Amino acid sequence: MAVISILSGKGGVGKTTITSNIATAIANEFKRKVIILDTNVTSSHIRLHFGMHEEMKNTLKDVIRDEDMLEEATYSSEMTGVNIVPSPESLKGLDLDKLRNLASHLAASEYNYVIIDSAPGFRENTENVIRASDKIVIVTNPYLPDVSDSLKLMELVEKNRKEAIVVVNKVRGKKYEMTEAQIKKMLDIKDFVKIPEDEKVPESISHGVPVTVFAKGSKVSMALKKLAGQLIGEEYKPSLADRVKWFFGA
């Protein structure tokens, strides 16, 4: 149905955390079939967010070369129902236009949503990822250098006649953070999504469980589920159990 790409202007902003939790929320809360294509060759950690520590022999590189390798290069998270095609160490020497064809094919056949976890910054495959996307998420933090890097990424997105949803992650509401007005003005946007800083996030990563499963009723979990719903055009309606957990800060 759609290809959703998650980008960031720099590393360390929580892009892969956003990717893993959007995928998990779409699969669990909205009951859709989801696959993640990991193109993050610089720091491929998506599998660790799902508690997958085993060696993954086949990767996205094999699938781009030969789509018949898809089944062998797909690893499933039984806990979340999300499928993952891991990143190779390098995408050099590959016809990256095939990435767009692969993503489109998967979205039109086996999967409701294909989510691409892109490498941070501006890599050789960044523009190919943008072109392959139906929807784009740019993840940043509420600090001037981070938002400045996001501006460059926004310009690349606009160059390809696409639009992006900006997600400001790890918001703590401190005085030294950029204000909403400053972020909107710098990026020339009307609105953006805020995801709060929460200790449950690093704790969930240490357990290899996405926070939307690990701490279902936490504020950060609720915000991520709401974002997932926004991306697929559906409203997230928390269950009674989740509302109770949120009330007690669970």
C-alpha positions in Angstrom: 0.0 0.0 0.0 2.8 2.5 0.9 6.5 3.0 1.3 7.4 5.0 4.4 11.0 6.2 4.8 12.6 7.4 8.0 15.5 9.9 7.5 17.7 12.1 9.7 20.3 14.7 9.0 22.7 13.2 11.5 23.2 10.2 13.7 22.2 9.8 17.3 18.7 11.5 17.1 16.8 8.2 17.6 15.9 7.5 14.0 16.1 3.8 14.3 14.1 3.9 17.5 11.4 5.8 15.7 11.6 3.2 12.8 11.2 0.2 15.0 8.4 1.6 17.0 6.4 2.9 14.0 6.7 -0.5 12.4 5.7 -2.3 15.6 2.7 0.0 16.2 1.4 -0.4 12.6 1.7 -4.2 12.9 0.3 -4.5 16.5 -2.2 -1.7 16.9 -3.5 -1.4 13.4 -3.0 -5.1 12.4 -1.1 -4.5 9.1 1.6 -6.5 7.5 4.9 -4.6 7.8 8.5 -5.1 6.5 11.5 -3.0 7.3 14.2 -2.6 4.7 17.4 -1.6 6.5 19.6 0.7 4.3 21.6 2.0 7.2 25.0 0.8 6.2 26.8 3.1 8.7 25.2 1.8 11.9 22.9 -1.1 11.2 21.2 -1.7 14.6 17.5 -2.2 13.7 17.7 -5.9 14.4 18.9 -5.2 18.0 15.8 -3.2 18.7 13.9 -6.4 18.1 16.2 -8.6 20.2 17.7 -10.3 17.1 21.3 -11.1 17.9 22.0 -14.0 15.6 24.2 -13.7 12.5 22.2 -12.7 9.5 23.9 -14.3 6.5 21.6 -12.8 3.8 21.0 -9.1 3.5 19.3 -6.4 1.4 22.3 -6.5 -0.9 21.3 -10.1 -1.9 17.7 -9.1 -2.5 18.6 -6.1 -4.6 20.7 -8.3 -6.8 18.1 -11.1 -7.0 14.5 -10.6 -5.7 14.2 -14.4 -5.4 16.4 -14.1 -2.4 13.8 -12.2 -0.5 12.5 -15.1 1.6 16.0 -16.1 2.6 16.9 -12.5 3.6 13.8 -11.8 5.6 13.9 -12.3 9.4 10.7 -12.2 11.5 10.2 -10.8 14.9 7.8 -13.2 16.5 7.2 -10.8 19.4 6.0 -8.0 17.1 5.1 -9.6 13.8 7.4 -7.2 12.0 9.7 -8.6 9.2 13.2 -7.2 8.6 15.6 -7.3 5.7 18.9 -6.4 7.3 21.5 -4.0 5.9 24.7 -5.2 4.3 28.1 -3.6 5.2 28.0 -1.6 1.9 25.6 -0.9 -1.0 28.5 0.0 -3.4 28.4 -1.5 -6.8 24.6 -2.0 -6.7 22.0 -0.6 -9.0 20.2 1.5 -6.3 17.3 2.2 -8.7 16.3 -1.4 -7.9 15.7 -0.4 -4.3 12.8 1.7 -5.5 11.4 -1.1 -7.6 11.8 -3.6 -4.7 10.0 -1.3 -2.2 7.2 -0.6 -4.7 6.8 -4.3 -5.5 6.6 -5.3 -1.8 4.1 -2.6 -1.0 1.9 -3.6 -4.0 2.0 -7.4 -3.2 2.9 -9.0 0.1 3.0 -6.1 2.6 0.7 -3.3 3.6 3.6 -1.1 4.5 7.3 -1.1 3.6 9.4 1.0 6.0 12.9 2.0 5.0 15.4 2.8 7.8 17.8 5.1 6.0 21.4 5.9 6.9 21.8 9.2 8.8 23.1 12.2 6.9 23.6 12.4 3.2 24.7 9.1 1.7 24.9 7.8 -1.8 21.5 6.1 -1.4 19.7 8.9 0.4 18.1 10.3 -2.8 17.2 6.9 -4.0 15.4 6.3 -0.7 13.5 9.6 -1.0 12.4 8.7 -4.6 11.3 5.3 -3.5 9.0 6.8 -0.8 5.3 7.6 -0.6 5.7 9.2 2.8 8.9 10.6 4.4 9.6 11.1 8.1 12.6 13.3 9.1 13.7 12.8 12.7 15.6 15.4 14.6 16.2 16.6 18.2 15.3 20.1 19.5 18.8 21.5 19.2 20.1 24.0 16.6 22.8 21.8 14.9 20.3 18.9 14.6 17.5 21.1 13.2 20.0 22.8 10.8 21.0 19.4 9.4 17.3 18.6 9.0 16.8 21.8 6.9 19.4 20.5 4.4 17.5 17.2 4.2 14.2 19.0 3.7 15.7 20.8 0.8 16.6 17.5 -0.8 13.1 16.1 -0.2 11.6 19.2 -1.8 14.0 18.9 -4.8 12.4 15.5 -5.5 8.9 17.1 -5.2 8.1 15.2 -2.0 6.8 16.3 1.4 8.0 15.2 4.8 6.6 14.9 8.3 9.1 16.3 10.8 9.4 14.4 14.1 11.3 16.2 16.9 12.5 13.4 19.2 13.8 13.4 22.8 11.9 16.5 23.8 12.4 17.4 27.5 11.0 20.9 27.6 14.3 22.4 28.8 15.1 26.1 28.3 18.1 25.3 26.1 16.0 23.5 23.6 14.7 25.3 20.5 11.1 26.5 20.9 8.3 25.3 18.7 8.2 28.6 17.0 12.0 28.6 16.3 11.8 25.1 14.8 8.8 25.9 12.6 10.5 29.1 11.4 13.8 27.5 10.5 12.2 24.5 8.7 9.4 26.6 7.2 6.7 24.2 8.4 3.3 24.7 10.0 3.6 21.8 12.5 5.7 18.9 13.6 5.3 15.8 15.8 6.9 15.9 19.3 8.1 12.7 20.9 9.1 13.1 24.6 12.3 11.9 26.2 11.6 8.9 28.4 14.0 6.5 30.3 11.7 3.7 29.1 13.2 4.0 25.6 16.9 3.1 26.4 15.6 0.5 28.9 13.4 -1.1 26.2 16.4 -1.2 23.7 18.5 -2.9 26.3 15.8 -5.6 26.5 15.5 -5.8 22.7 11.8 -4.9 22.9 10.3 -1.8 21.1 9.0 0.6 23.7 5.5 0.5 22.2 5.4 -3.1 23.5 7.8 -2.8 26.5 5.9 0.2 28.1 2.6 0.2 26.3 1.0 2.9 28.5 3.9 5.3 28.7 3.6 8.8 27.2 6.4 8.1 24.7 4.6 4.9 23.6 1.3 6.7 23.2 3.0 9.4 21.1 4.7 6.9 18.8 1.4 5.0 18.3 -0.3 8.2 17.4 2.5 9.0 14.9 2.0 5.5 13.4 -1.7 6.2 13.0 -1.0 9.6 11.4 1.3 8.0 8.8 -1.3 5.4 7.7 -4.3 7.8 7.9 -5.9 6.2 10.9 -6.6 7.5 14.4 -4.9 5.6 17.3 -7.4 4.8 20.0 -5.7 3.5 23.2 -7.3 0.5 24.9 -8.7 0.9 28.4 -5.7 -1.0 29.7 -3.3 1.4 28.0 -5.2 4.4 29.3 -5.0 3.0 32.9 -1.2 2.4 32.4 -0.8 6.0 31.0 -2.7 7.4 34.0 -0.3 5.6 36.4 2.8 6.4 34.3 3.4 2.7 33.4 
